[in-house]
Amino acid sequence: MTDLNLQETMDDIFLDAGFEETITYTPDGGVASSITAVVDRGGAKDVEIRVRGFSRSNARRYDMEIWISTSDVATVKVNADKVTLLARIGDTVPKTYVVKGIVDNDAGCWHLELAN
């Protein structure tokens, strides 16, 4: 039986697949560092939010998603950590986003929602 190491899988395969890019991750109260990430700039999907019986459609949950290695970022603080990257491929000035949510995580990867 093969021993699956999620950390090695994330670092050796997922972040070296040719889709990765360098971003800057700044933990709340910490020092910014350049790390590798896979970025999905698809943005939020249309969602329906019901609050106190009222429905609001087309609410924007987040602007983009990233996948980063847990070897680069050990902990994530939602609504406090910041990520700086290009909003669109071809842009020349990076934009800073706030980590708005943790979609998923395991021993090798953080899957995060970003919004400005």
Contacts in CASP RR format, 6 or more apart in sequence:
PFRMAT RR
TARGET T0000
AUTHOR 0000-0000-0000
METHOD contacts of the structure
MODEL  1
MTDLNLQETMDDIFLDAGFEETITYTPDGGVASSITAVVDRGGAKDVEIR
VRGFSRSNARRYDMEIWISTSDVATVKVNADKVTLLARIGDTVPKTYVVK
GIVDNDAGCWHLELAN
6 106 0 8 1.000
6 107 0 8 1.000
6 108 0 8 1.000
6 109 0 8 1.000
7 69 0 8 1.000
7 70 0 8 1.000
7 71 0 8 1.000
7 107 0 8 1.000
7 108 0 8 1.000
9 108 0 8 1.000
10 69 0 8 1.000
10 70 0 8 1.000
10 71 0 8 1.000
10 108 0 8 1.000
10 109 0 8 1.000
11 69 0 8 1.000
11 71 0 8 1.000
11 108 0 8 1.000
14 38 0 8 1.000
14 67 0 8 1.000
14 109 0 8 1.000
15 36 0 8 1.000
15 37 0 8 1.000
15 38 0 8 1.000
15 69 0 8 1.000
17 38 0 8 1.000
19 38 0 8 1.000
20 36 0 8 1.000
20 37 0 8 1.000
20 38 0 8 1.000
21 36 0 8 1.000
21 37 0 8 1.000
21 38 0 8 1.000
21 39 0 8 1.000
21 85 0 8 1.000
21 86 0 8 1.000
22 34 0 8 1.000
22 35 0 8 1.000
22 36 0 8 1.000
22 37 0 8 1.000
23 34 0 8 1.000
23 35 0 8 1.000
23 36 0 8 1.000
23 37 0 8 1.000
23 39 0 8 1.000
23 66 0 8 1.000
23 68 0 8 1.000
23 83 0 8 1.000
23 84 0 8 1.000
23 85 0 8 1.000
24 32 0 8 1.000
24 33 0 8 1.000
24 34 0 8 1.000
24 35 0 8 1.000
24 83 0 8 1.000
24 84 0 8 1.000
24 85 0 8 1.000
24 94 0 8 1.000
25 32 0 8 1.000
25 33 0 8 1.000
25 35 0 8 1.000
25 68 0 8 1.000
25 72 0 8 1.000
25 73 0 8 1.000
25 81 0 8 1.000
25 82 0 8 1.000
25 83 0 8 1.000
26 32 0 8 1.000
26 33 0 8 1.000
26 81 0 8 1.000
26 82 0 8 1.000
26 83 0 8 1.000
26 84 0 8 1.000
27 73 0 8 1.000
27 75 0 8 1.000
27 77 0 8 1.000
27 80 0 8 1.000
27 81 0 8 1.000
28 77 0 8 1.000
28 80 0 8 1.000
28 81 0 8 1.000
29 80 0 8 1.000
32 84 0 8 1.000
33 72 0 8 1.000
35 68 0 8 1.000
35 69 0 8 1.000
35 72 0 8 1.000
35 73 0 8 1.000
36 68 0 8 1.000
36 69 0 8 1.000
36 72 0 8 1.000
37 66 0 8 1.000
37 67 0 8 1.000
37 68 0 8 1.000
37 83 0 8 1.000
37 85 0 8 1.000
38 66 0 8 1.000
38 67 0 8 1.000
39 64 0 8 1.000
39 65 0 8 1.000
39 66 0 8 1.000
39 85 0 8 1.000
40 64 0 8 1.000
40 65 0 8 1.000
40 66 0 8 1.000
41 63 0 8 1.000
41 64 0 8 1.000
41 87 0 8 1.000
41 88 0 8 1.000
41 89 0 8 1.000
42 64 0 8 1.000
42 65 0 8 1.000
43 62 0 8 1.000
43 63 0 8 1.000
43 64 0 8 1.000
43 65 0 8 1.000
44 59 0 8 1.000
44 60 0 8 1.000
44 61 0 8 1.000
44 62 0 8 1.000
44 63 0 8 1.000
45 61 0 8 1.000
46 57 0 8 1.000
46 58 0 8 1.000
46 59 0 8 1.000
47 57 0 8 1.000
47 59 0 8 1.000
47 61 0 8 1.000
48 55 0 8 1.000
48 56 0 8 1.000
48 57 0 8 1.000
48 59 0 8 1.000
49 55 0 8 1.000
49 56 0 8 1.000
49 57 0 8 1.000
49 59 0 8 1.000
50 56 0 8 1.000
60 115 0 8 1.000
61 100 0 8 1.000
61 113 0 8 1.000
61 115 0 8 1.000
62 100 0 8 1.000
62 101 0 8 1.000
62 113 0 8 1.000
62 114 0 8 1.000
62 115 0 8 1.000
63 87 0 8 1.000
63 97 0 8 1.000
63 114 0 8 1.000
63 115 0 8 1.000
63 116 0 8 1.000
64 97 0 8 1.000
64 113 0 8 1.000
64 114 0 8 1.000
65 103 0 8 1.000
65 111 0 8 1.000
65 112 0 8 1.000
65 113 0 8 1.000
65 114 0 8 1.000
66 83 0 8 1.000
66 85 0 8 1.000
66 110 0 8 1.000
66 111 0 8 1.000
66 112 0 8 1.000
66 114 0 8 1.000
67 109 0 8 1.000
67 110 0 8 1.000
67 111 0 8 1.000
67 112 0 8 1.000
68 109 0 8 1.000
68 110 0 8 1.000
68 112 0 8 1.000
69 108 0 8 1.000
69 109 0 8 1.000
69 110 0 8 1.000
70 105 0 8 1.000
70 107 0 8 1.000
70 108 0 8 1.000
70 109 0 8 1.000
70 110 0 8 1.000
71 108 0 8 1.000
73 110 0 8 1.000
76 99 0 8 1.000
76 102 0 8 1.000
76 105 0 8 1.000
76 110 0 8 1.000
76 112 0 8 1.000
77 99 0 8 1.000
78 99 0 8 1.000
78 100 0 8 1.000
78 101 0 8 1.000
78 102 0 8 1.000
79 98 0 8 1.000
79 99 0 8 1.000
79 100 0 8 1.000
79 101 0 8 1.000
80 98 0 8 1.000
80 99 0 8 1.000
81 98 0 8 1.000
81 99 0 8 1.000
82 96 0 8 1.000
82 97 0 8 1.000
82 98 0 8 1.000
82 99 0 8 1.000
83 96 0 8 1.000
83 97 0 8 1.000
83 98 0 8 1.000
83 99 0 8 1.000
83 112 0 8 1.000
83 114 0 8 1.000
84 94 0 8 1.000
84 95 0 8 1.000
84 96 0 8 1.000
84 97 0 8 1.000
85 94 0 8 1.000
85 95 0 8 1.000
85 97 0 8 1.000
86 93 0 8 1.000
86 94 0 8 1.000
86 95 0 8 1.000
87 94 0 8 1.000
87 95 0 8 1.000
95 116 0 8 1.000
96 116 0 8 1.000
97 114 0 8 1.000
97 115 0 8 1.000
97 116 0 8 1.000
98 114 0 8 1.000
98 115 0 8 1.000
98 116 0 8 1.000
99 112 0 8 1.000
99 113 0 8 1.000
99 114 0 8 1.000
100 113 0 8 1.000
100 114 0 8 1.000
100 115 0 8 1.000
101 112 0 8 1.000
101 113 0 8 1.000
102 110 0 8 1.000
102 111 0 8 1.000
102 112 0 8 1.000
102 113 0 8 1.000
103 111 0 8 1.000
103 112 0 8 1.000
103 113 0 8 1.000
104 111 0 8 1.000
105 111 0 8 1.000
END
